[in-house]
Amino acid sequence: MTEHEFVLTLDTSANPGVEPQVRMWIDDQQTCDLASEREVKLVRGRSSEWVAAFSARGPFMYRIGIVAAPGNRWAIAFRTKGERAEELLYDSDELTMQKEWLVGTCEHIEWHRKAS
């Protein structure tokens, strides 16, 4: 199991008016069903930041739900934790709807090399 850190920042200064909400689920099981997805508890840090620490076995899929006003900018980052921490994924964009889902996969560089 590898320890990970997740950070989502949401800039609501340009378009306030909707109380932001964020939830996240990950799935690190390579199973043939959807029952292995689990919710990761997010902690709201500064007013525009949500953070989490979680463990995953190898590559994982993520699903992040965001509710906020359209036009607000978001950024996500996944990193490993520990002595040799590395950034695994960074992405950012602007919300186009009040409720959006971010879905993707995240893997370590060495897992990617092994698969090639």
C-alpha positions as CSV (number, residue, x, y, z in Angstrom):
1,M,0.0,0.0,0.0
2,T,1.2,3.5,-0.8
3,E,0.3,6.5,1.1
4,H,-1.1,9.4,-1.0
5,E,-2.1,13.0,-0.5
6,F,-4.8,14.8,-2.4
7,V,-5.4,18.6,-2.6
8,L,-8.2,20.3,-4.5
9,T,-8.3,24.1,-4.6
10,L,-11.3,26.0,-5.8
11,D,-11.2,29.7,-6.6
12,T,-14.6,31.1,-5.9
13,S,-13.6,34.7,-5.8
14,A,-14.8,35.5,-9.4
15,N,-18.2,33.8,-9.0
16,P,-19.5,33.5,-5.5
17,G,-23.1,32.6,-4.7
18,V,-23.1,28.8,-4.5
19,E,-21.7,27.2,-1.3
20,P,-19.0,24.8,-2.6
21,Q,-19.2,21.1,-1.9
22,V,-16.6,18.5,-2.8
23,R,-16.6,14.7,-2.4
24,M,-14.1,12.1,-3.7
25,W,-14.1,8.3,-4.3
26,I,-11.2,6.0,-5.3
27,D,-11.1,2.5,-6.6
28,D,-7.7,0.7,-6.4
29,Q,-9.1,-2.8,-6.9
30,Q,-8.9,-4.4,-10.3
31,T,-12.2,-6.2,-9.9
32,C,-15.0,-7.0,-12.4
33,D,-17.6,-5.0,-10.5
34,L,-18.3,-1.5,-9.2
35,A,-18.5,-2.5,-5.5
36,S,-14.9,-1.8,-4.7
37,E,-15.1,2.0,-4.9
38,R,-14.7,3.8,-1.5
39,E,-15.2,7.3,-0.4
40,V,-12.2,9.3,0.8
41,K,-12.9,11.7,3.6
42,L,-12.0,15.2,2.6
43,V,-11.1,17.9,5.1
44,R,-11.7,21.5,4.3
45,G,-8.6,23.5,5.0
46,R,-8.5,27.1,4.0
47,S,-11.8,28.3,2.6
48,S,-10.8,27.3,-0.9
49,E,-9.0,24.0,-0.2
50,W,-10.0,20.4,0.4
51,V,-7.3,17.8,1.4
52,A,-7.1,14.1,2.1
53,A,-4.7,11.4,3.0
54,F,-5.4,7.8,1.8
55,S,-3.8,4.5,0.9
56,A,-4.0,2.7,-2.4
57,R,-2.7,-0.6,-3.8
58,G,-1.1,0.4,-7.1
59,P,-2.9,2.5,-9.7
60,F,-6.3,3.8,-8.8
61,M,-9.3,5.4,-10.4
62,Y,-10.8,8.6,-8.9
63,R,-14.2,10.3,-9.1
64,I,-14.5,13.8,-7.7
65,G,-17.9,15.6,-7.4
66,I,-17.8,19.4,-7.3
67,V,-20.7,21.8,-6.7
68,A,-19.8,25.5,-7.2
69,A,-20.8,28.4,-9.4
70,P,-19.9,28.0,-13.1
71,G,-16.8,30.0,-14.0
72,N,-14.9,29.1,-10.8
73,R,-11.5,27.6,-11.4
74,W,-10.4,24.3,-9.8
75,A,-7.1,22.5,-9.5
76,I,-6.3,19.0,-8.2
77,A,-3.1,17.3,-7.3
78,F,-2.3,13.7,-6.2
79,R,1.1,13.0,-4.6
80,T,2.7,10.2,-2.8
81,K,3.7,10.8,0.8
82,G,7.0,10.0,2.5
83,E,10.7,10.5,2.1
84,R,10.6,10.3,-1.7
85,A,7.3,12.0,-2.4
86,E,6.4,12.5,-6.0
87,E,3.6,14.4,-7.8
88,L,1.5,11.8,-9.7
89,L,-1.1,14.0,-11.3
90,Y,-2.0,17.7,-11.5
91,D,-4.9,19.1,-13.5
92,S,-6.9,22.4,-13.5
93,D,-9.7,23.9,-15.4
94,E,-12.9,26.0,-15.0
95,L,-16.3,24.8,-14.1
96,T,-18.9,25.1,-16.8
97,M,-21.9,23.8,-14.8
98,Q,-22.9,24.1,-11.2
99,K,-22.3,20.4,-10.6
100,E,-19.5,18.5,-12.3
101,W,-17.7,15.2,-12.0
102,L,-13.9,14.7,-12.6
103,V,-13.1,11.1,-13.4
104,G,-9.7,9.7,-14.2
105,T,-6.9,7.3,-13.4
106,C,-3.7,7.8,-11.4
107,E,-0.6,5.7,-11.4
108,H,3.0,5.8,-10.3
109,I,5.8,6.3,-12.9
110,E,7.4,2.9,-12.0
111,W,4.0,1.1,-12.5
112,H,3.8,2.7,-15.9
113,R,7.3,1.6,-16.8
114,K,6.6,-2.0,-15.7
115,A,3.5,-2.1,-17.8
116,S,5.3,-0.9,-21.0
